Amino acid sequence: MIVPLETVADLERALRDPQPVMIFKHSTACPISARAYRAFRQFVARQPAAARYYLVQVIEQRPLSNEIARRLGVPHASPQVLLWHRGAVRWHASHGAITERALATALAAVRAPRRI
């Protein structure tokens, strides 16, 4: 399930989650974003329990989108996916780099057992 992020409080709750978190920043006016969002939705449908999935509509929620960029330390892009886990951004991609394969590879890397 993809959950809309609408407030800073929603963002704070998401970032406290012990599971991997994927945030998709989507422009409802951009065909490139529409294509990337389709790939994101297809990925979520195939791996619904692998992470927590969130959506921010950047035009409608500009202040929240800017806060995500500030707080996570990744310059804004749209479309953009940010993978947050264990207190840090572990991976991010934008535009054509957002594919089902890239999402799966990034998520597998953070879910892999850590070597000591």
Secondary structure by P-SEA (a helix, b strand, c coil): cbbbbccaaaaaaaaacccbbbbbbbccccaaaaaaaaaaaaaaaaccccbbbbbbcccccaaaaaaaaaaacccccccbbbbbcccccccccccccccaaaaaaaaaaaaccccc
